[in-house]
Amino acid sequence: MRNIQRTILWIAGLLFCLPSSSSNPVVIGNSRFTFITDHLVRMEYAQQGKFLNDSTLFAVDRTPRCTEVKVERKEGNRYIMTTPAMRVEYYNDGFPFGQTNLFVYFRNGDSPKEKRWYIASRQSRNLLGAVTTLDDVEGPIDRQEGLLSRDGWYLINDTGKEVLKNGWVATRDRNHVQDLYLFVYGNDYKAALKSLQTVSGPSPMTRKYVHGSWYCRWWNYTDEDYRQLVREYREHDFPLDIMVFDMGWHTQNAKVGTGHAGTRGWTGYSWNRKLIPEPEKLIKDFKDDHIYVVLNEHPHDGIRPHEDSYQAFVRDLGVDTQQTGVPLFDAGNRDYMNAFMKHAHQESDSMGVAFWWLDWQQDYLYPLVRGTNMKHLPWMNHIYYNYSSGNHLRGAGFSRWAGWGDHRHPIQFSGDAVGNWNLLRFEVDLTTTSGNAGCFFWAHDLGGFYDGTDPELYTRWTQFGLLNSSLRIHSVYDEKLDRRPWLWGVEAEKAMHRIYHLRSQLMPYIYSSVRQCHTDMLPLNRGMYIEYPDEEKAYQYPGQFLFGDLLLGAPITAKGEGEKKIATQEVWLPGGTDWYNFFTGERQEGGQVIKTKSPLEQFPLFIKGGCPLPMQPYTERMCSTPLTELIVRCYPGKEGANNTYILYEDDGLTQDYLQGKYATTRLNYQKSGGQTIITVSPVEGTYEGQPRKRAYRIELPGIPVQARVSVNGKKARTTPNQELNGVIVPIKVMDIHKPVVIKIQ
């Protein structure tokens, strides 16, 4: 009898070991494993199998996309689940996930040895992420962890976080005990970021103008002051796209409220018509000139009796203020927020205000959204971004960083930092590591909010701003501190003028790089290790980064020497290509560390050789001027080079891009047998306002004047250019659907 029992057990064990195809997700008792991608598994434990399908602010799409999940059941209630990137071993002992019942195995890079993750594993080599704010910060501070780690894995714990039901925040079922998202990627950092995009949603396309030049200052400007600012930008030949109205735009005579910073005046929604008598006309005039107006807002005190809209607000809210008093700001109350948005924003929105600067600093007053365990910032960012996306416009947020999932609410405001060299140095590194968490679009206070009165420091900060998502200046309420570039001395103005013009010229490339954030979840400011994960030096130079695919920046973050303020800096140039100094045209071979020396008007900025760089002629409205002349600049490539860059275009404002209304242009560079061929392929796709014809200017640094150049088979006229140390090939206006082929011999 005992032998028969042993035989039965042996057969049963054999059957349990047989591989069986399984649906995805995999449910085992009170546990559910959803393999969202090859590199990402969601692991839930829920009493009575009450698993969670509602979205959270982090997880908005848990659709399982991994099609190769192999499930094996072993003896003793043990299971093995395998994808191309990981192996999950689980012992169903009836308890939540712990140190003895759940293990995940994977390989890290080219290492032949497997690594093991379990519930008590801790990060030891995390590549860091973002911060919520730099308010009052003078130098380096602790950062949050990012998704990318040399440990090869990262865990996002969404346990207990609020869910979204019918578009509003709600608490989750207490039976849902654990909600873990394990990213396993080795050193394939792009796969990790792509998995984050899959579960947390893509970073949406921004309104193009947010990537332009901003003027922002805390000051009580009048209507005429604002108009004079615009005139000065034009007179001094600086571009301008956004004008920010700080708190002076609204009245500040509140008698009730919690207040902040010793005053009740920071929250306000009624126009100060003593300073700005006709805001409708001012905003319209600016908008007609393609300058967009943004309003600062501190909403923590809500709408109070001194506001023009107060009576209509409480009437819509349906409250008897004689009984209840002034309604307190209540972000968790849907009725309150609907009435608030209507009466706080709609009047100004109807005037043409572009979007609102949510300057939330009041978690110390109101730590949590009422009825939840959620802080205000992530929820407010969600509400404000969705509100701003009405009328088929793309959303436009402008607020502090709120953590996982907040990449869906661009752009980010980094707060009121102190202007000094230590903070600039930290901000450069922070901007790069923030991309590891999906925080792609910092709009820093260039020069710092406080202090920062050294023209050299401000100039170097502006050079860093060239390689930010926005070229935005700002400063505290101080008569002596105004960051208009022409107020900082001749040498500083000259250097910053060059940067502002270059920003305008680079906008086609910058906007195409923003598109990569949306489609591929690749940061705009990209850590070197994302592209070169196997190179140890990619981890050793935190002061440099890739800006898109083609540019490498290493901003100066220390004082220079001598009259020309020459700053010395080491820069690592990856191998496999030549690199060219963008300012001098000097060629450097890749695969080495070089020591650069930069006078005040330059900084270490390099471009890959043999890659087409899309640009445009300088324009004072860099984000709204139609691209009727496309500049393609190509630095010499190595023999055998064959590189393509995709220029992206759309209307820059609406959500039409989600319906495929956009255009791409393939730009190709080939070099073989002493001949270079540059091809501008026909434009593919259409969008509203698209130019049907355009001229071209092919810029060829390093090409001698005597070179033979043809365009579409015909000998071309070339113009020597001393600044490029090369030639320019002008091409007359032609249909965008016709190819342009330039051959150089």
Protein Blocks (a to p, Z undefined) as FASTA:
>chain_A
ZZmmmmmmmmmmmmmmpccdddddddehjbccddfblmbccddddehhiacfbdcfklmc
fcdfbfbdcddddehhiacdddfkbccddddehpacdfklcccdddehjbfbdcdddfkb
ccfkbgbjadfbfghiabdcdddddfbdfklpacddfehiacdeehiacdddfklmbccd
dddehjamklmmmmmmmmnopaddddfklmmccddddddddfklmmmmmmmmmmnopacf
bdcddfklpcckbfbdjbjehiaklgccbdcfklmmblmlmmmmmmmnopacdddddfkn
opafklmklmmmmmmnopafklnopadddfklmklmmmmmmmmmmmmmmnopabdcddbf
klmmmmbaghiabdfklmmmmmmmmmmmgghiacddddddebehilmmcccdebjadddf
klmmmmmmmmmmmmmnopabcccdehijggjibfklmmmmmmmmmmmcbdcddddddfkl
ccbfklnojklmmmmmmmmmmmmmmmmmmmmmmmmmmmnopafbdcfklmmmmbmklmmm
mkbccehjkbccdddfbdcedjkopacddddddehiacddfklopacdehiacdddddfk
bccddddehiacddddddfblmlgccfbccdddddddehiacdddddddehlammlmnop
acddddddddeehiacddddddedddehiafbdcdddddehiafklccdeehiacddddd
fklopaddddddddfkbccddddZZ
